[in-house]
Amino acid sequence: MKRTILVCVTAIALSGSAWAQDKAQEPAATATQAPAMDMTKMGPGARKPTNEKQTKKEVQEFFKQQEELAKKGDMEAMMATHDFPLYMATDDLKGVPEAREFSREEYVAMMKPFYENMPKDMKVTHKPTITVLSDSLVSVTDDFTMTVGKQKVTGRNAALLVKRDGQWKWKTMIEAGWGGMPAEGKK
């Protein structure tokens, strides 16, 4: 009887092993499974930059334009260089991050006091590091220096620019230290 049980267990084990081998040799995709995605026709594989040097030149020109608009204090022209809704992220002085989306109206209301009270002697220099993601998406890290009178501040910001209707525009801005500020008129 022990021998019969041993033969049965061995037969079952061998047949299970053979069945597993047959399954391993079957093709992976069956008629009910979707074919594998062709990553060269979508995503980063399909959206490689066509002229990275030209794109970087355009973004450098965008930064020069921003400096000139800031010097003029032309808030309307500055708003035209933003792709609303705009996404902004910052942290407060304790390092607590905050982020949110702004409509054009919300952003104008927040920025208007800054534009109206911009010191006339303020000078800003930018040293952007541009990473071209595609012909219409660019990531920028900007090392800047701001000088007002004898006060000099240096910092680093990051942004995502998008090219819409042939023009580069701000889409996302990330700037440290602005969090927790009271809204205009509130304390």
Helices and strands as residue ranges (DSSP letters): H 2-25, G 39-41, H 43-46, H 52-72, H 75-79, E 82-91, E 97-102, H 104-116, E 123-134, E 137-148, E 151-164, E 167-175
